[in-house]
Amino acid sequence: MDKIRLSRKFTFETAHALLGYDGACRHIHGHSYKLVVTIIGEPLLDDLHPKNGMVMDFGDLKKTVELAVIKPFDHALLLNEKAPEPLVEQLEKNNEKLVLLPYQPSCENMLLDIKDRLQNLLPDNIELHSLKLSETENSFAEWFDADNVGAGIFAVGVAEAMLT
């Protein structure tokens, strides 16, 4: 059976600051992020099923991305959990939508977080093929599953070799 790729675009507004960064992005600032999610799978072949002929209903993909990404990140301030405590306390006191992350909220790290959030929610017959996260019109990060195939196998092989 042939596999088909489906893509859907999303937009969300998020602020962040890069802790310890040596440029302007160390200051709190915002972006209109654009996210393209591409999944891959085989269309359902069941004349009696309402989703017959679909890899995944676009509406279901939208609900999944909204739950995993848009709801937590939209109109939020993303900061590294190591951000200065007085800043965090003041933001919490002001009842700001603050998301403390165990990583530097760079475009690249956000993309890896989004990948993990989505992979955990997709049905077993659907694979995450690629993600593209645009921070500005001219700047973006991409993740492709094909670029990472075998990385886990390699890591397991190295760990096994170290034990022997």
C-alpha positions as CSV (number, residue, x, y, z in Angstrom):
1,M,0.0,0.0,0.0
2,D,1.2,3.5,-0.8
3,K,2.0,5.9,2.0
4,I,0.7,9.5,1.9
5,R,2.0,12.5,3.7
6,L,-0.5,15.0,5.2
7,S,0.6,18.5,6.3
8,R,-1.2,21.2,8.2
9,K,-0.1,24.7,9.2
10,F,-0.6,26.3,12.6
11,T,0.1,29.8,14.0
12,F,0.6,30.8,17.6
13,E,2.0,33.8,19.5
14,T,4.7,33.1,22.1
15,A,7.2,35.2,23.9
16,H,10.6,33.8,25.2
17,A,14.0,34.9,26.4
18,L,17.2,33.0,26.1
19,L,19.0,32.7,29.5
20,G,22.7,33.6,29.3
21,Y,22.5,34.3,25.5
22,D,25.0,36.9,24.3
23,G,22.6,38.7,21.9
24,A,19.4,40.6,21.9
25,C,17.3,37.4,22.4
26,R,18.4,37.4,26.0
27,H,15.6,39.9,26.5
28,I,11.9,38.9,26.6
29,H,10.4,39.2,23.1
30,G,7.7,37.6,21.1
31,H,7.2,35.9,17.8
32,S,4.3,34.8,15.6
33,Y,5.4,31.2,15.2
34,K,4.4,29.2,12.2
35,L,4.4,25.4,12.6
36,V,4.0,22.9,9.8
37,V,3.3,19.4,10.9
38,T,3.6,16.6,8.4
39,I,2.5,13.0,9.2
40,I,2.7,9.9,7.0
41,G,0.6,6.8,6.8
42,E,-1.6,4.6,4.7
43,P,-5.1,5.6,3.9
44,L,-7.8,3.6,5.6
45,L,-9.5,1.1,3.3
46,D,-12.8,0.4,4.9
47,D,-16.0,1.2,3.0
48,L,-18.0,1.1,6.2
49,H,-15.8,3.5,8.2
50,P,-16.5,7.2,8.1
51,K,-12.8,8.0,7.7
52,N,-12.5,5.7,4.7
53,G,-9.7,6.9,2.3
54,M,-8.0,9.1,4.9
55,V,-4.6,8.8,6.5
56,M,-5.9,11.0,9.3
57,D,-8.8,13.4,9.5
58,F,-7.4,17.0,9.2
59,G,-9.7,17.9,12.1
60,D,-8.2,15.2,14.3
61,L,-4.7,16.4,13.4
62,K,-5.7,19.9,14.3
63,K,-7.2,18.8,17.7
64,T,-4.0,16.9,18.5
65,V,-1.7,19.8,17.7
66,E,-3.9,22.3,19.5
67,L,-3.9,20.1,22.6
68,A,-0.1,19.4,22.6
69,V,1.3,22.7,21.3
70,I,-1.1,25.6,20.8
71,K,-3.0,25.4,24.1
72,P,0.2,25.4,26.3
73,F,2.3,27.8,24.2
74,D,0.0,30.3,22.6
75,H,0.2,33.7,24.3
76,A,2.6,32.3,26.9
77,L,6.1,33.3,28.0
78,L,8.6,30.5,27.7
79,L,11.6,30.6,30.0
80,N,14.3,28.2,31.0
81,E,13.4,26.8,34.5
82,K,16.8,28.3,35.7
83,A,15.5,31.8,35.0
84,P,16.1,34.3,37.9
85,E,13.8,33.5,40.8
86,P,12.7,37.1,41.4
87,L,11.6,37.4,37.8
88,V,9.6,34.1,37.9
89,E,8.0,35.2,41.2
90,Q,7.0,38.6,39.8
91,L,5.5,37.0,36.6
92,E,3.6,34.5,38.7
93,K,2.4,37.3,41.0
94,N,1.1,39.1,37.9
95,N,-0.8,35.9,36.9
96,E,1.1,35.8,33.6
97,K,0.9,32.7,31.4
98,L,4.4,31.4,32.2
99,V,5.8,28.1,31.0
100,L,9.1,27.1,32.7
101,L,11.0,24.6,30.6
102,P,13.9,22.2,31.4
103,Y,15.7,23.6,28.3
104,Q,16.7,26.8,26.6
105,P,13.6,27.9,24.7
106,S,15.4,28.3,21.3
107,C,13.6,27.5,18.1
108,E,15.5,24.3,17.8
109,N,14.7,23.1,21.3
110,M,11.1,24.1,21.0
111,L,10.9,22.0,17.9
112,L,12.3,18.9,19.6
113,D,9.8,19.4,22.5
114,I,7.0,19.7,20.0
115,K,8.1,16.5,18.3
116,D,8.0,14.7,21.6
117,R,4.6,16.1,22.5
118,L,3.1,15.1,19.1
119,Q,4.7,11.6,18.9
120,N,3.1,10.7,22.2
121,L,-0.4,11.6,20.9
122,L,-0.5,10.2,17.4
123,P,-2.2,7.0,16.6
124,D,0.0,3.9,16.2
125,N,-0.6,3.8,12.5
126,I,0.6,7.4,11.9
127,E,4.2,8.5,11.9
128,L,5.5,12.0,12.4
129,H,7.3,12.7,9.2
130,S,8.6,16.3,9.7
131,L,8.1,19.6,11.5
132,K,9.0,23.1,10.5
133,L,8.9,25.9,13.1
134,S,9.3,29.4,11.8
135,E,10.3,32.1,14.3
136,T,10.2,34.8,11.7
137,E,9.5,35.0,8.0
138,N,13.1,34.3,7.2
139,S,14.2,32.1,10.1
140,F,13.1,28.5,10.9
141,A,14.2,25.1,12.2
142,E,13.2,21.8,10.7
143,W,13.1,18.2,12.0
144,F,12.8,15.2,9.8
145,D,12.2,11.7,11.1
146,A,14.4,10.3,8.3
147,D,17.4,12.3,9.5
148,N,17.1,10.6,12.9
149,V,16.5,7.0,11.8
150,G,19.1,4.7,13.4
151,A,20.2,7.3,15.9
152,G,18.5,5.3,18.7
153,I,19.9,2.0,17.4
154,F,23.4,3.6,17.3
155,A,23.1,4.8,20.9
156,V,21.9,1.4,22.1
157,G,24.9,-0.2,20.2
158,V,27.3,2.1,21.9
159,A,25.8,1.5,25.3
160,E,26.0,-2.3,24.8
161,A,29.6,-2.0,23.6
162,M,30.5,0.0,26.7
163,L,29.1,-2.7,28.9
164,T,31.2,-5.5,27.4
